[in-house]
Amino acid sequence: MLNDGFFPSRRDFMTSATGIGATLGLAGRAVAARPGQTMTGRVLGANDRINVAAIGVGGRGTYVAHKFAEIGQANNSCQIVAVCDVYQKRVNQNKERHQCDGYLDYREVLNRSDVDAVIVATPDHWHARIALDAIAKGKDVYLEKPMCHTIEQARELVKTVDETRRVVQIGSQTCSADHWWKTRKLIAEGAIGQMLMSQGSYHRNSVKNWLNGDWKIDSDASPSGKGENYVDWQTWLGSAPKRPWNADRFFRYRKYWDYSGGIATDLFFHVSAPLNICWGEAQFPSKVVAGGTSFLFPDGDVPAEVPENFHLIAEYPKGHAMVLSSSMANSQHIPGMIRGHAGTIVMVEGGGFENGNDHILLRPEKQVIDEAYKAKFGDAEKRFELNPKNEEEDWMFTHITNFLDCMRSRQTPTLDVATAARTQVLVSMAVQSYRQGRALFFDEKTWKVSTAG
């Protein structure tokens, strides 16, 4: 079972004759229509190819669409039938790559009755709107992280998916890594006792400002004319404040609060979402406080609004906490671990959560464990081997395949919206806390954030 830590590697998957179905779904509950409710969308047979459209084909969208196509070419399970972007050059490039139709307006994609699912890989402020529109048209959705841009959008997505029973996988492929599921199993078996704290980090060292240097600006792009360099700037802005054309905002949107939450939403989502899986029960935070600094890269081409160093502390109603740290100017990670009164599980020692590793460690708290614990887990550090191919490329294949599998079985995918919403609330509160300079509290009954607990 995958929940017991078995993950077929990409190599195993690509050479498997069984294709979709070879990778088991990680979910347990079916998402069939409720009484009196009609499931819209094409009913998929066991041998039907799933028709997928990619909406937003910048760097990430192009990569994800390529991975879907690669899986489909290996086992005939899916195919890319349309691509869409507000930048005509990206449309042309991806249209040629996949030999499919291309569009500037995502609504034309959603109006196609032959499209079964969409990949949404636009800037964050468009995620919820396109996903909700796709669901309304009877499509399943592979929705890139972060799930959305605001807590209100997260709530609407949870409500809509619960009502429609569409399959929505949030695209944080880290959640399909073996170490999370091995850790989940150990925690469920009592290996750490009462959970106290989860900690992790996501550190990189950029040669120059990570938000300026990592994303190149195409100087020919413009909202003028209708040729290959045309950008539909007004559509791209969407619900964000109206501004004149700004190439830096378009190509480096993660620098700006209007469209992104910086490190909190782009990187901490990858850490906190699988931690929710590890705990065995996804949880909303009750209190969040965050801080950040920028000092090494103050200039760049255009100064970033978001900080280059970011950290948060979150408290949860059941008595444990989370501590996350990140810097784009130093690559030394805090070990990823979950601490309990009886023991600690170390998931990542020297690398970040994006790096593959071949084992996890259980370290008992010798001074408090009893004979029953010793009989089950021992009283010395114990090593648990992971899938030898526990690497990001394999996580991506497993995550996408799980989504395709769930489209056929109508089961809940690995990172569904209900679980992802717990993480979205955390990272969105962290952004608010940093910007307001104070601790914030969350009421999960009302989904409201306040300054008083």
C-alpha positions as a LaTeX table, in Angstrom:
\begin{tabular}{lrrr}
\hline
Residue & $x$ (\AA) & $y$ (\AA) & $z$ (\AA) \\
\hline
Met1 & 0.00 & 0.00 & 0.00 \\
Leu2 & 1.25 & 3.50 & $-0.74$ \\
Asn3 & 0.30 & 4.63 & 2.76 \\
Asp4 & 2.81 & 2.11 & 4.06 \\
Gly5 & 5.58 & 3.79 & 2.14 \\
Phe6 & 5.58 & 1.96 & $-1.22$ \\
Phe7 & 5.97 & 4.30 & $-4.15$ \\
Pro8 & 6.74 & 2.90 & $-7.61$ \\
Ser9 & 9.64 & 4.82 & $-9.09$ \\
Arg10 & 9.34 & 6.79 & $-12.33$ \\
Arg11 & 11.46 & 4.14 & $-14.02$ \\
Asp12 & 9.19 & 1.34 & $-12.77$ \\
Phe13 & 6.13 & 3.31 & $-13.81$ \\
Met14 & 7.37 & 4.13 & $-17.28$ \\
Thr15 & 8.23 & 0.48 & $-18.00$ \\
Ser16 & 5.04 & $-0.89$ & $-16.45$ \\
Ala17 & 2.61 & $-2.54$ & $-18.84$ \\
Thr18 & $-0.37$ & $-1.83$ & $-16.63$ \\
Gly19 & $-0.15$ & 1.97 & $-16.82$ \\
Ile20 & $-2.78$ & 3.91 & $-14.93$ \\
Gly21 & $-3.83$ & 1.80 & $-12.01$ \\
Ala22 & $-0.27$ & 0.63 & $-11.39$ \\
Thr23 & 0.05 & 3.49 & $-8.98$ \\
Leu24 & $-2.64$ & 3.12 & $-6.34$ \\
Gly25 & $-4.71$ & 6.12 & $-5.23$ \\
Leu26 & $-3.75$ & 7.41 & $-1.81$ \\
Ala27 & $-7.30$ & 8.30 & $-0.87$ \\
Gly28 & $-9.90$ & 6.31 & 0.94 \\
Arg29 & $-13.24$ & 7.99 & 0.31 \\
Ala30 & $-15.05$ & 7.97 & $-2.99$ \\
Val31 & $-16.33$ & 11.23 & $-4.43$ \\
Ala32 & $-19.40$ & 9.91 & $-6.21$ \\
Ala33 & $-22.37$ & 12.21 & $-6.63$ \\
Arg34 & $-24.64$ & 12.67 & $-3.66$ \\
Pro35 & $-28.35$ & 11.74 & $-3.80$ \\
Gly36 & $-30.14$ & 14.12 & $-6.11$ \\
Gln37 & $-26.87$ & 15.46 & $-7.50$ \\
Thr38 & $-25.69$ & 15.10 & $-11.07$ \\
Met39 & $-22.03$ & 14.60 & $-11.94$ \\
Thr40 & $-21.28$ & 16.61 & $-15.07$ \\
Gly41 & $-18.41$ & 15.90 & $-17.42$ \\
Arg42 & $-17.55$ & 12.94 & $-19.60$ \\
Val43 & $-17.75$ & 9.51 & $-17.97$ \\
Leu44 & $-14.32$ & 7.92 & $-18.43$ \\
Gly45 & $-14.03$ & 4.29 & $-19.42$ \\
Ala46 & $-11.09$ & 2.16 & $-18.36$ \\
Asn47 & $-9.41$ & 2.55 & $-21.75$ \\
Asp48 & $-10.37$ & 6.15 & $-22.53$ \\
Arg49 & $-7.60$ & 8.67 & $-22.86$ \\
Ile50 & $-8.07$ & 11.65 & $-20.56$ \\
Asn51 & $-8.06$ & 14.92 & $-22.46$ \\
Val52 & $-6.11$ & 17.58 & $-20.57$ \\
Ala53 & $-5.78$ & 21.31 & $-21.23$ \\
Ala54 & $-3.04$ & 23.47 & $-19.69$ \\
Ile55 & $-4.05$ & 26.98 & $-18.63$ \\
Gly56 & $-1.00$ & 29.12 & $-17.89$ \\
Val57 & 2.07 & 27.84 & $-19.71$ \\
Gly58 & 4.92 & 29.88 & $-18.34$ \\
Gly59 & 7.84 & 28.02 & $-16.78$ \\
Arg60 & 5.84 & 25.90 & $-14.35$ \\
Gly61 & 2.85 & 25.27 & $-16.59$ \\
Thr62 & 5.07 & 24.21 & $-19.47$ \\
Tyr63 & 6.86 & 21.75 & $-17.17$ \\
Val64 & 3.68 & 20.25 & $-15.72$ \\
Ala65 & 2.05 & 19.90 & $-19.14$ \\
His66 & 5.18 & 18.14 & $-20.39$ \\
Lys67 & 4.98 & 15.65 & $-17.50$ \\
Phe68 & 1.32 & 14.89 & $-18.24$ \\
Ala69 & 2.24 & 14.37 & $-21.90$ \\
Glu70 & 5.17 & 12.13 & $-20.97$ \\
Ile71 & 2.94 & 9.90 & $-18.85$ \\
Gly72 & 0.33 & 9.80 & $-21.62$ \\
Gln73 & 2.91 & 8.84 & $-24.21$ \\
Ala74 & 4.13 & 6.01 & $-21.99$ \\
Asn75 & 0.78 & 4.34 & $-21.43$ \\
Asn76 & $-1.84$ & 6.13 & $-23.54$ \\
Ser77 & $-3.63$ & 7.34 & $-20.40$ \\
Cys78 & $-3.90$ & 11.04 & $-21.23$ \\
Gln79 & $-3.04$ & 13.66 & $-23.81$ \\
Ile80 & $-2.69$ & 17.43 & $-23.98$ \\
Val81 & $-5.41$ & 18.71 & $-26.30$ \\
Ala82 & $-5.20$ & 22.46 & $-25.66$ \\
Val83 & $-2.94$ & 25.12 & $-24.13$ \\
Cys84 & $-3.80$ & 28.63 & $-23.03$ \\
Asp85 & $-1.88$ & 31.71 & $-21.89$ \\
Val86 & $-2.30$ & 35.48 & $-22.11$ \\
Tyr87 & 1.14 & 35.66 & $-23.80$ \\
Gln88 & 0.88 & 34.64 & $-27.45$ \\
Lys89 & 4.51 & 33.48 & $-27.67$ \\
Arg90 & 3.94 & 30.93 & $-24.90$ \\
Val91 & 0.76 & 29.74 & $-26.61$ \\
Asn92 & 2.62 & 29.24 & $-29.89$ \\
Gln93 & 5.53 & 27.39 & $-28.29$ \\
Asn94 & 3.34 & 24.98 & $-26.34$ \\
Lys95 & 0.88 & 24.53 & $-29.17$ \\
Glu96 & 3.78 & 23.39 & $-31.35$ \\
Arg97 & 5.24 & 21.18 & $-28.62$ \\
His98 & 1.99 & 19.27 & $-28.05$ \\
Gln99 & 0.57 & 19.56 & $-31.57$ \\
Cys100 & $-2.69$ & 20.86 & $-30.12$ \\
Asp101 & $-4.96$ & 23.89 & $-30.13$ \\
Gly102 & $-3.92$ & 27.15 & $-28.47$ \\
Tyr103 & $-5.93$ & 29.97 & $-26.90$ \\
Leu104 & $-5.49$ & 33.37 & $-25.26$ \\
Asp105 & $-8.83$ & 33.16 & $-23.41$ \\
Tyr106 & $-9.22$ & 30.31 & $-20.90$ \\
Arg107 & $-13.00$ & 30.42 & $-21.23$ \\
Glu108 & $-12.68$ & 29.03 & $-24.75$ \\
Val109 & $-10.85$ & 26.03 & $-23.29$ \\
Leu110 & $-13.52$ & 25.43 & $-20.67$ \\
Asn111 & $-16.27$ & 25.59 & $-23.31$ \\
Arg112 & $-14.81$ & 22.53 & $-25.04$ \\
Ser113 & $-16.87$ & 19.47 & $-24.18$ \\
Asp114 & $-13.98$ & 17.14 & $-25.00$ \\
Val115 & $-11.71$ & 18.58 & $-22.26$ \\
Asp116 & $-11.88$ & 16.34 & $-19.19$ \\
Ala117 & $-9.39$ & 18.13 & $-16.95$ \\
Val118 & $-7.38$ & 21.32 & $-16.80$ \\
Ile119 & $-3.99$ & 22.15 & $-15.36$ \\
Val120 & $-4.11$ & 25.60 & $-13.74$ \\
Ala121 & $-0.59$ & 27.05 & $-13.53$ \\
Thr122 & $-1.26$ & 30.77 & $-13.77$ \\
Pro123 & $-0.08$ & 33.38 & $-11.26$ \\
Asp124 & $-1.64$ & 32.79 & $-7.84$ \\
His125 & $-4.33$ & 35.48 & $-8.03$ \\
Trp126 & $-6.01$ & 33.61 & $-10.92$ \\
His127 & $-5.94$ & 30.10 & $-9.41$ \\
Ala128 & $-9.31$ & 30.11 & $-7.65$ \\
Arg129 & $-11.30$ & 31.85 & $-10.38$ \\
Ile130 & $-10.18$ & 29.52 & $-13.15$ \\
Ala131 & $-10.55$ & 26.41 & $-10.98$ \\
Leu132 & $-14.09$ & 27.39 & $-9.96$ \\
Asp133 & $-15.03$ & 28.15 & $-13.56$ \\
Ala134 & $-13.58$ & 24.80 & $-14.66$ \\
Ile135 & $-15.54$ & 22.95 & $-11.97$ \\
Ala136 & $-18.72$ & 24.72 & $-13.11$ \\
Lys137 & $-18.08$ & 23.34 & $-16.59$ \\
Gly138 & $-17.71$ & 19.78 & $-15.25$ \\
Lys139 & $-13.91$ & 19.58 & $-15.44$ \\
Asp140 & $-11.54$ & 18.02 & $-12.92$ \\
Val141 & $-8.60$ & 20.22 & $-11.97$ \\
Tyr142 & $-4.87$ & 19.84 & $-11.32$ \\
Leu143 & $-4.38$ & 23.12 & $-9.45$ \\
Glu144 & $-0.83$ & 24.30 & $-8.89$ \\
Lys145 & 0.25 & 25.45 & $-5.44$ \\
Pro146 & $-0.51$ & 27.63 & $-3.69$ \\
Met147 & $-4.13$ & 26.57 & $-3.95$ \\
Cys148 & $-5.26$ & 30.18 & $-4.20$ \\
His149 & $-4.46$ & 33.73 & $-3.12$ \\
Thr150 & $-6.77$ & 34.40 & $-0.15$ \\
Ile151 & $-8.48$ & 32.58 & 2.70 \\
Glu152 & $-11.89$ & 33.52 & 1.29 \\
Gln153 & $-10.99$ & 31.80 & $-1.98$ \\
Ala154 & $-9.86$ & 28.70 & $-0.09$ \\
Arg155 & $-13.20$ & 28.52 & 1.69 \\
Glu156 & $-15.10$ & 28.86 & $-1.60$ \\
Leu157 & $-13.04$ & 26.10 & $-3.22$ \\
Val158 & $-13.65$ & 23.72 & $-0.31$ \\
Lys159 & $-17.40$ & 24.40 & $-0.41$ \\
Thr160 & $-17.62$ & 24.06 & $-4.21$ \\
Val161 & $-15.65$ & 20.81 & $-4.41$ \\
Asp162 & $-17.69$ & 19.35 & $-1.55$ \\
Glu163 & $-20.90$ & 20.20 & $-3.40$ \\
Thr164 & $-19.86$ & 19.15 & $-6.90$ \\
Arg165 & $-17.60$ & 16.19 & $-6.01$ \\
Arg166 & $-15.12$ & 17.11 & $-8.72$ \\
Val167 & $-11.59$ & 15.72 & $-8.42$ \\
Val168 & $-9.13$ & 18.50 & $-7.61$ \\
Gln169 & $-5.47$ & 17.73 & $-6.93$ \\
Ile170 & $-3.31$ & 20.54 & $-5.55$ \\
Gly171 & 0.03 & 20.45 & $-7.36$ \\
Ser172 & 2.47 & 20.22 & $-4.49$ \\
Gln173 & 4.24 & 17.07 & $-5.65$ \\
Thr174 & 6.25 & 16.95 & $-2.41$ \\
Cys175 & 3.16 & 15.38 & $-0.82$ \\
Ser176 & 3.79 & 12.22 & $-2.85$ \\
Ala177 & 7.28 & 11.72 & $-1.40$ \\
Asp178 & 7.85 & 8.49 & 0.52 \\
His179 & 9.21 & 10.06 & 3.72 \\
Trp180 & 5.91 & 11.77 & 4.55 \\
Trp181 & 3.92 & 8.55 & 4.35 \\
Lys182 & 6.47 & 6.53 & 6.32 \\
Thr183 & 6.35 & 9.26 & 8.98 \\
Arg184 & 2.54 & 9.29 & 9.00 \\
Lys185 & 2.50 & 5.55 & 9.64 \\
Leu186 & 5.01 & 5.79 & 12.50 \\
Ile187 & 3.10 & 8.62 & 14.17 \\
Ala188 & $-0.16$ & 6.68 & 13.87 \\
Glu189 & 1.53 & 3.69 & 15.53 \\
Gly190 & 2.61 & 5.84 & 18.51 \\
Ala191 & 6.31 & 6.24 & 17.70 \\
Ile192 & 6.55 & 9.80 & 19.02 \\
Gly193 & 3.73 & 9.81 & 21.57 \\
Gln194 & 2.04 & 13.17 & 22.12 \\
Met195 & 3.04 & 15.44 & 19.23 \\
Leu196 & 4.72 & 18.67 & 20.32 \\
Met197 & 6.32 & 20.45 & 17.37 \\
Ser198 & 6.92 & 20.19 & 13.62 \\
Gln199 & 9.85 & 22.07 & 12.14 \\
Gly200 & 11.29 & 22.55 & 8.69 \\
Ser201 & 12.90 & 24.94 & 6.26 \\
Tyr202 & 13.35 & 25.77 & 2.60 \\
His203 & 16.69 & 27.47 & 1.96 \\
Arg204 & 18.48 & 28.48 & $-1.22$ \\
Asn205 & 21.45 & 30.70 & $-1.94$ \\
Ser206 & 20.88 & 32.86 & $-4.99$ \\
Val207 & 23.70 & 34.59 & $-6.80$ \\
Lys208 & 21.48 & 37.65 & $-7.03$ \\
Asn209 & 17.93 & 38.50 & $-6.05$ \\
Trp210 & 16.07 & 35.21 & $-6.46$ \\
Leu211 & 12.95 & 36.97 & $-7.68$ \\
Asn212 & 14.82 & 39.10 & $-10.22$ \\
Gly213 & 17.45 & 36.64 & $-11.36$ \\
Asp214 & 15.39 & 33.48 & $-11.70$ \\
Trp215 & 12.84 & 34.85 & $-14.15$ \\
Lys216 & 14.04 & 36.52 & $-17.32$ \\
Ile217 & 12.10 & 39.37 & $-18.88$ \\
Asp218 & 11.29 & 39.11 & $-22.58$ \\
Ser219 & 11.88 & 42.66 & $-23.73$ \\
Asp220 & 9.71 & 42.14 & $-26.84$ \\
Ala221 & 6.57 & 41.29 & $-24.85$ \\
Ser222 & 3.94 & 44.01 & $-25.06$ \\
Pro223 & 0.17 & 44.57 & $-24.79$ \\
Ser224 & 0.36 & 46.41 & $-28.11$ \\
Gly225 & $-0.36$ & 44.71 & $-31.44$ \\
Lys226 & $-1.58$ & 41.18 & $-32.00$ \\
Gly227 & 1.54 & 39.30 & $-33.07$ \\
Glu228 & 3.61 & 36.66 & $-31.27$ \\
Asn229 & 4.78 & 39.15 & $-28.64$ \\
Tyr230 & 1.26 & 40.20 & $-27.64$ \\
Val231 & 0.30 & 40.03 & $-23.95$ \\
Asp232 & $-3.32$ & 40.41 & $-22.87$ \\
Trp233 & $-2.33$ & 42.54 & $-19.88$ \\
Gln234 & $-5.81$ & 43.52 & $-18.76$ \\
Thr235 & $-6.91$ & 39.89 & $-18.56$ \\
Trp236 & $-3.70$ & 38.99 & $-16.72$ \\
Leu237 & $-4.42$ & 41.62 & $-14.05$ \\
Gly238 & $-7.84$ & 40.10 & $-13.46$ \\
Ser239 & $-9.06$ & 40.93 & $-9.95$ \\
Ala240 & $-5.75$ & 42.61 & $-8.99$ \\
Pro241 & $-5.47$ & 46.42 & $-8.90$ \\
Lys242 & $-5.44$ & 47.98 & $-12.35$ \\
Arg243 & $-1.99$ & 49.16 & $-13.41$ \\
Pro244 & $-0.29$ & 50.19 & $-16.65$ \\
Trp245 & 1.78 & 47.53 & $-18.44$ \\
Asn246 & 4.77 & 46.47 & $-16.35$ \\
Ala247 & 7.02 & 43.71 & $-17.68$ \\
Asp248 & 8.61 & 43.18 & $-14.27$ \\
Arg249 & 5.21 & 42.49 & $-12.70$ \\
Phe250 & 4.26 & 40.14 & $-15.53$ \\
Phe251 & 7.42 & 38.01 & $-15.62$ \\
Arg252 & 8.34 & 38.30 & $-11.91$ \\
Tyr253 & 4.95 & 38.36 & $-10.28$ \\
Arg254 & 6.15 & 36.51 & $-7.15$ \\
Lys255 & 7.84 & 39.77 & $-6.07$ \\
Tyr256 & 4.48 & 41.50 & $-5.59$ \\
Trp257 & 1.76 & 41.12 & $-2.96$ \\
Asp258 & $-0.96$ & 41.75 & $-5.55$ \\
Tyr259 & $-0.30$ & 38.37 & $-7.18$ \\
Ser260 & 1.69 & 36.27 & $-4.69$ \\
Gly261 & 2.71 & 35.74 & $-1.08$ \\
Gly262 & 6.43 & 35.32 & $-1.82$ \\
Ile263 & 8.25 & 32.62 & 0.13 \\
Ala264 & 5.23 & 31.89 & 2.34 \\
Thr265 & 2.99 & 30.77 & $-0.51$ \\
Asp266 & 5.56 & 29.66 & $-3.06$ \\
Leu267 & 7.85 & 27.56 & $-0.81$ \\
Phe268 & 6.30 & 27.04 & 2.63 \\
Phe269 & 3.28 & 25.44 & 0.96 \\
His270 & 5.59 & 22.56 & $-0.03$ \\
Val271 & 6.56 & 22.02 & 3.61 \\
Ser272 & 3.34 & 22.61 & 5.51 \\
Ala273 & 0.99 & 20.68 & 3.19 \\
Pro274 & 2.76 & 17.31 & 3.63 \\
Leu275 & 3.17 & 17.98 & 7.36 \\
Asn276 & $-0.61$ & 18.04 & 7.56 \\
Ile277 & $-0.56$ & 14.61 & 5.90 \\
Cys278 & 2.01 & 13.34 & 8.42 \\
Trp279 & $-0.10$ & 14.34 & 11.39 \\
Gly280 & $-2.87$ & 11.98 & 10.30 \\
Glu281 & $-5.47$ & 14.73 & 10.49 \\
Ala282 & $-5.15$ & 18.01 & 8.62 \\
Gln283 & $-5.56$ & 20.96 & 10.98 \\
Phe284 & $-6.14$ & 24.69 & 10.82 \\
Pro285 & $-3.73$ & 26.83 & 12.83 \\
Ser286 & $-5.19$ & 28.76 & 15.75 \\
Lys287 & $-2.41$ & 31.39 & 15.94 \\
Val288 & 0.25 & 32.51 & 13.46 \\
Val289 & 3.06 & 35.03 & 13.77 \\
Ala290 & 5.57 & 35.67 & 10.99 \\
Gly291 & 8.52 & 37.88 & 10.20 \\
Gly292 & 11.01 & 38.53 & 7.44 \\
Thr293 & 13.93 & 40.63 & 6.30 \\
Ser294 & 15.57 & 41.87 & 3.11 \\
Phe295 & 19.12 & 43.15 & 3.20 \\
Leu296 & 21.39 & 41.33 & 0.76 \\
Phe297 & 19.46 & 42.04 & $-2.45$ \\
Pro298 & 17.84 & 45.44 & $-1.82$ \\
Asp299 & 18.02 & 46.63 & $-5.42$ \\
Gly300 & 17.99 & 44.18 & $-8.30$ \\
Asp301 & 16.30 & 45.45 & $-11.44$ \\
Val302 & 13.28 & 46.49 & $-9.38$ \\
Pro303 & 13.06 & 46.08 & $-5.59$ \\
Ala304 & 10.83 & 43.22 & $-4.44$ \\
Glu305 & 7.90 & 43.87 & $-2.11$ \\
Val306 & 8.23 & 40.43 & $-0.52$ \\
Pro307 & 11.12 & 39.62 & 1.88 \\
Glu308 & 14.03 & 37.36 & 0.91 \\
Asn309 & 14.21 & 35.80 & 4.40 \\
Phe310 & 10.99 & 34.58 & 6.01 \\
His311 & 9.99 & 32.65 & 9.11 \\
Leu312 & 6.82 & 31.71 & 10.94 \\
Ile313 & 5.58 & 30.14 & 14.15 \\
Ala314 & 2.13 & 28.57 & 14.21 \\
Glu315 & 0.16 & 27.08 & 17.08 \\
Tyr316 & $-2.54$ & 24.43 & 16.67 \\
Pro317 & $-5.61$ & 23.72 & 18.81 \\
Lys318 & $-4.41$ & 20.23 & 19.78 \\
Gly319 & $-1.36$ & 21.63 & 21.54 \\
His320 & 1.49 & 21.39 & 19.06 \\
Ala321 & 3.36 & 24.03 & 17.08 \\
Met322 & 5.08 & 24.50 & 13.73 \\
Val323 & 8.30 & 26.42 & 13.10 \\
Leu324 & 9.40 & 27.15 & 9.52 \\
Ser325 & 12.41 & 29.08 & 8.26 \\
Ser326 & 13.55 & 30.16 & 4.81 \\
Ser327 & 16.24 & 32.26 & 3.19 \\
Met328 & 17.10 & 32.91 & $-0.42$ \\
Ala329 & 20.63 & 33.98 & 0.57 \\
Asn330 & 21.83 & 30.91 & 2.51 \\
Ser331 & 21.48 & 27.23 & 1.64 \\
Gln332 & 21.91 & 25.58 & 5.06 \\
His333 & 18.69 & 23.87 & 6.12 \\
Ile334 & 17.12 & 23.28 & 9.50 \\
Pro335 & 16.56 & 19.51 & 9.82 \\
Gly336 & 12.98 & 18.59 & 9.02 \\
Met337 & 11.48 & 16.78 & 11.99 \\
Ile338 & 8.39 & 16.15 & 14.09 \\
Arg339 & 8.96 & 16.11 & 17.85 \\
Gly340 & 6.85 & 14.20 & 20.36 \\
His341 & 7.10 & 13.51 & 24.08 \\
Ala342 & 8.19 & 9.91 & 23.43 \\
Gly343 & 10.31 & 10.37 & 20.33 \\
Thr344 & 11.34 & 12.43 & 17.32 \\
Ile345 & 11.14 & 11.56 & 13.63 \\
Val346 & 13.86 & 13.18 & 11.51 \\
Met347 & 12.68 & 13.25 & 7.91 \\
Val348 & 15.36 & 15.42 & 6.32 \\
Glu349 & 18.80 & 15.85 & 7.89 \\
Gly350 & 21.07 & 17.94 & 5.71 \\
Gly351 & 18.89 & 18.92 & 2.76 \\
Gly352 & 15.69 & 20.78 & 2.13 \\
Phe353 & 12.28 & 19.24 & 1.65 \\
Glu354 & 12.72 & 19.46 & $-2.10$ \\
Asn355 & 15.69 & 17.07 & $-2.00$ \\
Gly356 & 15.40 & 13.31 & $-2.20$ \\
Asn357 & 16.66 & 11.27 & 0.75 \\
Asp358 & 16.90 & 7.53 & 1.33 \\
His359 & 15.85 & 7.17 & 4.97 \\
Ile360 & 14.15 & 8.67 & 7.99 \\
Leu361 & 15.21 & 8.31 & 11.62 \\
Leu362 & 13.26 & 7.60 & 14.81 \\
Arg363 & 14.98 & 8.87 & 17.97 \\
Pro364 & 13.25 & 7.68 & 21.19 \\
Glu365 & 13.22 & 9.89 & 24.29 \\
Lys366 & 14.89 & 7.33 & 26.54 \\
Gln367 & 14.09 & 9.09 & 29.80 \\
Val368 & 10.29 & 8.82 & 29.38 \\
Ile369 & 9.52 & 5.73 & 27.26 \\
Asp370 & 8.07 & 2.67 & 28.97 \\
Glu371 & 8.52 & $-1.07$ & 28.39 \\
Ala372 & 5.62 & $-1.26$ & 25.96 \\
Tyr373 & 7.23 & 1.42 & 23.81 \\
Lys374 & 10.62 & $-0.32$ & 23.94 \\
Ala375 & 9.05 & $-3.61$ & 22.89 \\
Lys376 & 7.51 & $-1.96$ & 19.85 \\
Phe377 & 10.14 & 0.56 & 18.75 \\
Gly378 & 13.26 & $-0.12$ & 20.81 \\
Asp379 & 15.16 & 2.46 & 22.83 \\
Ala380 & 17.89 & 3.41 & 20.34 \\
Glu381 & 17.89 & 5.46 & 17.16 \\
Lys382 & 16.31 & 3.45 & 14.35 \\
Arg383 & 16.66 & 3.93 & 10.61 \\
Phe384 & 13.79 & 3.35 & 8.17 \\
Glu385 & 14.70 & 2.95 & 4.51 \\
Leu386 & 12.71 & 4.78 & 1.86 \\
Asn387 & 12.01 & 4.03 & $-1.76$ \\
Pro388 & 15.46 & 4.13 & $-3.44$ \\
Lys389 & 14.00 & 6.49 & $-6.05$ \\
Asn390 & 12.57 & 8.96 & $-3.52$ \\
Glu391 & 13.37 & 11.97 & $-5.72$ \\
Glu392 & 11.43 & 14.93 & $-7.02$ \\
Glu393 & 11.06 & 13.54 & $-10.53$ \\
Asp394 & 9.37 & 10.45 & $-9.10$ \\
Trp395 & 7.19 & 12.51 & $-6.77$ \\
Met396 & 5.90 & 14.41 & $-9.80$ \\
Phe397 & 5.02 & 11.25 & $-11.71$ \\
Thr398 & 3.34 & 9.72 & $-8.67$ \\
His399 & 1.38 & 12.90 & $-7.96$ \\
Ile400 & 0.10 & 13.30 & $-11.53$ \\
Thr401 & $-0.69$ & 9.60 & $-11.85$ \\
Asn402 & $-2.64$ & 9.72 & $-8.61$ \\
Phe403 & $-4.72$ & 12.56 & $-10.07$ \\
Leu404 & $-5.42$ & 10.64 & $-13.28$ \\
Asp405 & $-6.22$ & 7.52 & $-11.27$ \\
Cys406 & $-8.70$ & 9.43 & $-9.13$ \\
Met407 & $-10.38$ & 10.88 & $-12.20$ \\
Arg408 & $-11.32$ & 7.32 & $-13.13$ \\
Ser409 & $-12.10$ & 5.99 & $-9.65$ \\
Arg410 & $-13.69$ & 9.24 & $-8.35$ \\
Gln411 & $-11.68$ & 8.94 & $-5.15$ \\
Thr412 & $-10.04$ & 11.76 & $-3.21$ \\
Pro413 & $-6.53$ & 12.60 & $-4.49$ \\
Thr414 & $-3.38$ & 12.80 & $-2.37$ \\
Leu415 & $-3.60$ & 16.55 & $-1.75$ \\
Asp416 & $-7.29$ & 17.42 & $-1.93$ \\
Val417 & $-8.70$ & 20.91 & $-1.35$ \\
Ala418 & $-9.83$ & 20.20 & 2.21 \\
Thr419 & $-6.28$ & 19.29 & 3.27 \\
Ala420 & $-4.70$ & 22.04 & 1.19 \\
Ala421 & $-7.04$ & 24.63 & 2.70 \\
Arg422 & $-5.41$ & 24.05 & 6.10 \\
Thr423 & $-2.07$ & 24.98 & 4.55 \\
Gln424 & $-3.52$ & 27.89 & 2.58 \\
Val425 & $-4.90$ & 29.41 & 5.78 \\
Leu426 & $-1.48$ & 29.04 & 7.42 \\
Val427 & 0.53 & 30.68 & 4.65 \\
Ser428 & $-2.04$ & 33.40 & 3.98 \\
Met429 & $-2.12$ & 34.25 & 7.70 \\
Ala430 & 1.69 & 34.34 & 7.69 \\
Val431 & 1.63 & 36.92 & 4.90 \\
Gln432 & $-0.93$ & 39.00 & 6.78 \\
Ser433 & 1.03 & 38.70 & 10.03 \\
Tyr434 & 4.25 & 39.88 & 8.37 \\
Arg435 & 2.56 & 42.79 & 6.62 \\
Gln436 & 0.64 & 43.87 & 9.74 \\
Gly437 & 3.49 & 43.25 & 12.16 \\
Arg438 & 1.41 & 41.32 & 14.70 \\
Ala439 & 0.18 & 37.88 & 15.71 \\
Leu440 & $-3.10$ & 36.71 & 14.20 \\
Phe441 & $-5.74$ & 34.21 & 15.33 \\
Phe442 & $-8.04$ & 31.98 & 13.29 \\
Asp443 & $-11.57$ & 30.77 & 14.03 \\
Glu444 & $-12.15$ & 27.69 & 11.90 \\
Lys445 & $-15.93$ & 27.77 & 12.52 \\
Thr446 & $-16.25$ & 31.15 & 10.84 \\
Trp447 & $-13.04$ & 31.11 & 8.77 \\
Lys448 & $-12.25$ & 34.53 & 10.21 \\
Val449 & $-8.85$ & 35.98 & 11.07 \\
Ser450 & $-8.61$ & 38.38 & 14.01 \\
Thr451 & $-6.03$ & 40.09 & 16.22 \\
Ala452 & $-7.49$ & 38.64 & 19.43 \\
Gly453 & $-7.52$ & 34.97 & 20.41 \\
\hline
\end{tabular}
